[in-house]
Amino acid sequence: MSVSQTRNLGLPLINLLRLKGVPILHQLHLEERLLRTTSDNRCIINDGTIHPTIVMGISGKPKELVEIESVLRDNIPVIRRFTGGGTVIVDQGTIFVTFICNKDAVPGLQSYPQPIMSWSSLIYKNVFQGIGDFRLRENDYVLGDRKFGGNAQSITKNRWVHHTSFLWDYEVSNMGYLKLPKRAPEYRQARDHLEFICRMKDYDISKSTFIDRTIDAIGSQFFPSLAELETFQCSLDSKFEPSSRLLKRQELSELIFESPSANTVSQSL
């Protein structure tokens, strides 16, 4: 199908950016700027991040979600992102896919968490057609009963962001930095991290195949236009201060000595 034919279908334009190895904090800063200071539909695909990094949702509490002493000992960065959702540890085996859209970009889609989640699952259902038993379970993407994709969102008056971290691969030792959360999806059934998650690569899907299939699936909903990072950055408000941030070592160190009575129930999933 030609470009003109695709445009005649009335599909909305989405600017697509492909990245490789961009640090996750830089990506989060870019996403929030795009969400809050631009008015175009955007999609970012980032193949891996350089260093193992723990990323918590906006309401996540480090003492209840991460093994602080191990994190400090091994210099593992801990980030609090601008979206909700749970806590993950990401590295070069993680693939990140983010949609940043106007609320009227997808006809009939209500800009609320569950409708957006369900809409995104239809895209990935096409990606994983013939590969495992893909489904949306609560807020997660699973193959069978094991999680491989974690989702988080932020919704403003006129726009929304939905981003996913996909576990194409992971280091077993890295999972030891995460505690079992107090609030978890019902289908988890108190399984530890290694019993709860799975690797995409074990289902015979390469990174390149996954990314290519994802772009094809996006094309069923949007007209994708490839763009360079410079194009994305030139439209940004340089004065805007993103809220995602790296937690300081001192912040984490102080938590070790807090009184147990100061603990509160985690809001992360």
Buried (B, 14 or more C-beta within 10 A) or exposed (E): EEEEEBEEEEBBEBBBBBBEEBBBBBBBBBBBBBBBEBEBBBBBBBBBBEEBBBBBBBEBBBBBBBBBEEBBEEEBBBBBBBBBBBBBBBBBBBBBBBBBBBBEBBEEBEBEBEEBBEBBBEBBBBBBEEBBEBBBBBBBBBBEBBBBBBBBBBBEEEBBBBBBBBBBBBEEEBBBBBBEBBEBBEBBEEBEBEEBBBBBBEBEBEBEEBBEBBBEBBBEBBBBBEBEEEEBEEBBEEEEEBBBBEBEEEEBEEBEEEEEEEEEEBBBB
